[in-house]
Structure formats: structure tokens, C-alpha cells
Amino acid sequence: MFVRYHKLMDLQEEIAACRECEARFLQTHSAHSPRPVAWFRRGARLLIVGQAPGARVHASGKPFTDPSGDRLRAWMGVNEATFYDKSRIAIVPMAFCFPGYNAKGSDLPPPPVCAKTWRARVMDELGEVPLTLVVGGHAQKWHFGTKAGVTDTVAAWRDHAPLAFPLPHPSWRNTAWLKKNPWFEADLLPVLRARIEDVLA
């Protein structure tokens, strides 16, 4: 057990030291340096698969320290103490660094090289996790192999439950999506919260 835990710590240190995308990030409109945010521990009961850290997470070094995190925690029905307890919840985005902004100020997509470099190793170290929340299109394409859009993938959530739940990104930019799809809050979220409560009990 000690050897396994030690290996995981070494992997997180490797990720934190990664500078693979340094040149790429300097060419973005935000012209920032890499700051990988790794937040996981073997034995976690719930895995959140996100897209990539935003600017606020890049500054804090802690995942979901932004309005998206507030909304995600509300969807899940958990408080911050539970959310940031690595022994219970692992947070593994498709890219560990903030990808930067384009010239229009929009978020750039997660660089594929991050998942190609780290994802298999992280999933192997985490082992089996009883519940996975797959957030956003990039994560859903990777984990489900789906070619469908986010709406269709989330609408088919029963195909993946109770082991996994596809979710839209909790960005406040998706408020209009939530209004157009009331079934998400009415049908999916109660089942999700009950499942999370059971898994984390």
C-alpha cells in the first residue's frame, strides 16, 4: 500500500513539473506559463472528469475555485469541504493547465497532448472508482467515445448511470442551455445527488 501511494505522489509531482506546453501557452493571447493543477488520490470514491482549468484556477492552483465550481457543487449537493477532500473526490481534467485565451478572449480547448501524455497513467493509478462525472464535450468524447453533442450525450445519461453521469459544463455561459433543457434539473440531478450521497457515505 505504501509503495502504491508513493508512486501516486511521484506522478503528481511529475505532472506539476510538466512544461510540455510552455511555448504553446506563450503564443496565446494570455501569454501565460504552465501551472498544472493535479488533484487526485488513490482510493477516491468519485472522479470528476472536467475539461481544463480556467484563469481563476490557474491563479489559485486549486480546481473549480470559480463560479463554475459553485454551480457544480450545487448540482452535486456537496459542500466545499467534501468537494476538496482528495480521499473522497478526485478531479482530473482533460488538460491540467489553463489553455489560455484566443484573441477574442475566449477559452482555448484543452491541448490533446496533455491527455496523451498523462491520462492513461493517472487512470491506472486511481484504479476503479465507483462513480465518474464526465463534464463537457471534450471529456465525454474521450471517456464515452461519443460523436454526439453535449445535449444528446447528457440526455442519454441513463445509458451510463449509475457508474457514470455525463454533465454539461457548469459555466454560467450555459444558463440558457439549462433553461432550454429543464429535464436536466428535474430528472437527472435528483438521481445524481442520491447516487453521490450513497457513494460518499
Sequence and secondary structure as in RCSB ss.txt:
>XXXX:A:sequence
MFVRYHKLMDLQEEIAACRECEARFLQTHSAHSPRPVAWFRRGARLLIVGQAPGARVHASGKPFTDPSGDRLRAW
MGVNEATFYDKSRIAIVPMAFCFPGYNAKGSDLPPPPVCAKTWRARVMDELGEVPLTLVVGGHAQKWHFGTKAGV
TDTVAAWRDHAPLAFPLPHPSWRNTAWLKKNPWFEADLLPVLRARIEDVLA
>XXXX:A:secstr
 HHHHHHHHHHHHHHHT  TTHHHHHTSTT        B  TT SEEEE S   HHHHHHSSTT SHHHHHHHHH
HT  HHHHT TTTEEE  SSSS   B TTS B    HHHHHHHHHHHHHHH   SEEEEESHHHHHHHH   S H
HHHHHTGGGTTTTEEEE    GGGHHHHHH THIIIIIHHHHHHHHHHHH 
